[in-house]
Amino acid sequence: EVIVRSPGVLHALIEMCKGEHKSDRFTAMGTIQNLTRCSAVVPILTDAGVLEALIPALNAFGLGEQHDVMRAEALMAVTNLSSESTCRGLESDPSVLSILTQMVQCAVRGEAWRDVAWYDAEECITPMCRLSLNAANRAQFRKAGVMLVLGELLATWLDTQKRLLPEGIDEWERTRACHRAAGGEDVQMA
């Protein structure tokens, strides 16, 4: 909250979104997208007009890695700032949905993609879930291979959970413990 309440910071970020230099727009989009992940600052960002400043980036024409990432980050930020009903009506450019899918894949594998290191799959997953409220976006995500990526994410998460469990318990106990860790009810063998 300190960042967005600091005098002039939001205005500067909004102006950077409109800037002539691609590097300024790229930096502004990444910063704004990270800020939108904090639900406490979403109303502040919305009141400052950040949502309106992001729209041109979604429709911007250009080529190159920074441009692709900038559009994806703008879409994630727009999604994070939008209501559920707005997300249901938000049909995105298929190429941007494909970029989001690739970003998650890189996060799962711990790889950098297009000059950006995606350390946290949740950064992309939360907006993807909200975008999936729209049937056309779901279809485009499927075409982009999101199911395989989500399967890989789940397998990685399960492997992490298994490493956290004590040695000496059998596979069934490990599966049950992982399920409980995910907030599920205890599973009984049939």
N, C-alpha and C positions, 0 to 999 in steps of 0.2 A: 504494500500500500504506500510505503514511503516514496517509492519511485514515481507513482502516478500522481501523488499529491504534491510533489516538488514543483514549485512554480516554473512554468515554461517547458517542462519535459514533454507532456502530451502534445502541446502545440508544435514543438520541434519535431516529434515523431510524425505527426500528421503532415507537416511541411516536407519532411523527408520522403514520405509516400508520394508526394506530388513532384518531387525533385527531377531534375533533368538527368542526373547521373544514376545509372543503373545500380552502382554500388551503394548509393544512399538508399534507394528504394529497397534493395535486397536486405540491407542492415535493418531498416525500419520494419520491414515485414517480419523478420525473425524476432525482433524485440517485441513487437506487438503480439505476435502469435504466442510467445512465451508468457506475456502478461495476461492474455485471455484465458490461460489455463487456471488462473486464480479466481475462483468465483467471487471473492470479496471485492475485486476491482472491476468486475464486469460492468456494474452500473456506472461507475466513474468513467470507464472507457466509452460506454454508450452515450452518456451525457455529453462527453467531450467531442462527439462526432467521429469517433474512430471508425465505426462501421461504414459510414459514408465515404471515408477516405480510402477504404480498402477496395471498394467496388471497381474503380478504374484498373487496379492491378489484376483483378480477375479477368478483365476483358482486354488486357494489354496484349498487343501483338509484339512478338519478338522471338528470338532464337537463343539457344544456349542454355547451359546448365543453370546459371544464376536466374535466368528468366523462368525456367521450369520450377525451380525451388521457390522462387518468389510467389508465383501463382498458387502453388500448393500451400504455402504458408498463409497466404491471404485467404484461401478457401477455408483452411482450418480455423483461422481467426474469426472469419465471418460466421462459421458454424458455431464456434464457442460463444459468440456474442448474440446469437439468434435464439429465439424461443423454439420450443419443440414444434409448434404448429408451422412456424416459418421454415424449419428444416424439412418438414414433410413436403412442402411445396418447392424446395430448392433443388432444381435439377442441374447438375454440374456438367461441365465439359468432360467427356470421357477421357481425354488425354490427362487431365488433372487427377482424375480418380486413379488412373494407371500409375501416375507418379506417386500418389499416396501409398498405393500398394507396394511399389518398389521401395519406398522409404521404410515401411514396416519390415519388409524382408531384410533390408540392411540393418535395421535396429536389432532384429532377432539374431542375425549373424554377427553383429558387432562390427559391421563394415561401414566405411564412409561411402557416401553416394553423392555425386555431383557437388563436391567440395563441402559437404555437410556431414558431420558425424551424428547419427541418430542413436543416442544412447538409451533412449527410453521409448519402447514401442507404444506406451500409453499416450505419448504426445500425439501420435497419429491415430491410434485406435479410438479414442474418445470422439474426435470429430468424424471418423469413419462410421462409427455406430450411429451418430446423429444424422449423417448423410444417408445412411441406409434406411432411414424412415421413408425415403422416397423410392418407389418401386423401380423407376428407371435407373437410379443410381445403383441399386442392388444388382440389377442386370449387368450394368457396366463393370461393377466390382468383380462379379463372377467372370466376365470376359477377361478381365485383367489378371485373373488367377489368384484372387484373394483367398479362396478356400484353401489352397495349398499353403499359402503364407500363414494363415491362421492355424492350420494344422501344425506347421513348423513351430509357431509361437507356443502353442499348447504343449507340444513335445518338449520344448526347451524348458517351459515352466515346470512340467512334471519332473524332468531330470533334476532341476534345481531343488524341488521339494524332496525328492528321493535322497539327495546328498545331505539334506538337513536332518534326515531321520537317522535314528541309531542303527548301527549294524546289528545283524542277527535276526531281523524280523523278515518274515517271508513276503513274497510279492503281493499276496492278497492283503496283508496288513499294511504294506506300503501304499497300495491303491486306496484303501479305506482312509488312511491317515492323510493322503493328499486330498482326497475328496472333502474330508472334514476341514482341512486347512483352507480350502476354497469356500468355506461357508456352507457346504452341503450337509445334509443330515447323514448320519451313519448308515452305511450300506451293509445289508446282510446278505450272505451267500445263500442262493436259492437251493 
